[in-house]
Amino acid sequence: MKAKIHKFEQNGTYILLDINSGAVHVVDRMIYDLMDTFDGGNEEEVVRIWSGTYAAEDIREALSELHELMEAGELFAPDIDVPPTFRQTGLVKSLCLMVAQDCNLRCKYCFGDGGSYGQKRAVMTPEIGRKAVDYLIKASGPRKHLELDFFGGEPLMNMKTVKAVTEYVRRREKETGKKFKLTMTTNGMLLNDENIQWLNDNDFALVLSLDGRREVHDAMRPDAGGHGSYDRVIQNFHRCVDSRRGGDYDYRGVYTYLRGTYTKKNMDFTKDVLSMNDEGFDILSMEPVVMKDSPLGFTEEDLPRIREEYDRLTEAYMKRHREGKGFFFFHFNMDLSNGPCVAKRLSGCGAGHEYVAVAENGDLYPCHQFVGREGYRIGHVDEGITDHALSQYFRESHVLNKPKCRDCWSRFFCSGGCHANADLFHGDIRQPYEVGCEIQKKRLECAIYVQALLALEKEDA
């Protein structure tokens, strides 16, 4: 039987999550305890079991309140059915262009083998980039809003193609009525006044890679000569962010944020998040590294320490918020009232059927992390997706088709986790990476706690 609720305590706050509806309730200790027994229809059993701890009258009043939540669809909500659209061929809405399978940094945790993805270092030609745009337009069917992410390696090493593709996108928008959202992920080494202005003029959303403190960043993200990169990129990131409405991250409707990675060498990553905030950056992300058989990667033994650190980060986050110095942390940002649609909750990123990566030579892969992995090429920009069976397998690999996910309380928040990580550790995209799951669940509890507190504080204001 699938779990219907999840409850947890965070820093003295008791929280109840209705899994299927996504409704979150901050409750008192009595209701928190009653939920160990209450299943929606066993009131007398609940009274009998708990009357030695709480007054029977109080228990019945609490049960009445719980029934009100049930009637509102916010407790013991029915299971989610798989939409019939999952049995149909997906429409591609997003491409990741590997415009440079080369890099000017040698990050020690890089999943892309220093940008080459296990292949010959190369950059994408403008011709391949334009073909990718045409493929996306064709494969998107009636979808109007499309996404194009310029990735690498380091995409600024191939501005020729970036500019050619962007110019082509703007032309094709006028011809087709499609609307493209453009994003670039960059390590910042090559950012300068000229290309920053060009990125701004062309409405690029930007993901800027910074790992926090200088000593952490320099240890993990040296340049090709082995030298630290922090001092160079921090200046470029300041210049870039300051150019966007004097530091406004929501520049002409597109975002700019700093993304970090923590490894076993810096499990005190709260210091890294706060270091980025102290540098003046207010939209942040910090991801756990995923490495197999590496001293930088995590094992089950590291989980207690990581959980403690997320508690520490949560309290630091709330402290700064209450002091009027709050910042936006991506993993604590959740909409508890209007969550994602059913399809998004089931399948997440859509890798392999709605989201596809284009290697520098035009080969198609389910996502950027699969580029170069044997057995995962699904087509080419000239023909589109040709391995329809593999693409459909990705489409049907949603949480309800993953045995370990079906009964997990976080299934509709994480959507089954990352396919590439599952493949790395188990060779099967339907067998999630367990350590990553545990980290994700702790991070979700912290996020739910943060959003619940913010909502309560807003009501009291």
Helices and strands as residue ranges (DSSP letters): E 5-10, E 13-18, E 24-27, H 29-34, H 43-50, H 56-71, G 84-87, E 94-101, G 113-115, E 122-123, H 126-139, E 145-152, G 155-158, H 159-176, E 179-186, H 193-201, E 204-209, H 214-220, H 230-242, E 256-262, G 264-266, H 270-278, E 283-288, G 300-302, H 303-322, E 328-329, G 330-332, H 342-347, E 355-358, E 363-365, G 368-370, E 379-380, E 384-385, H 388-395, G 399-401, H 411-414, H 419-426, H 434-460
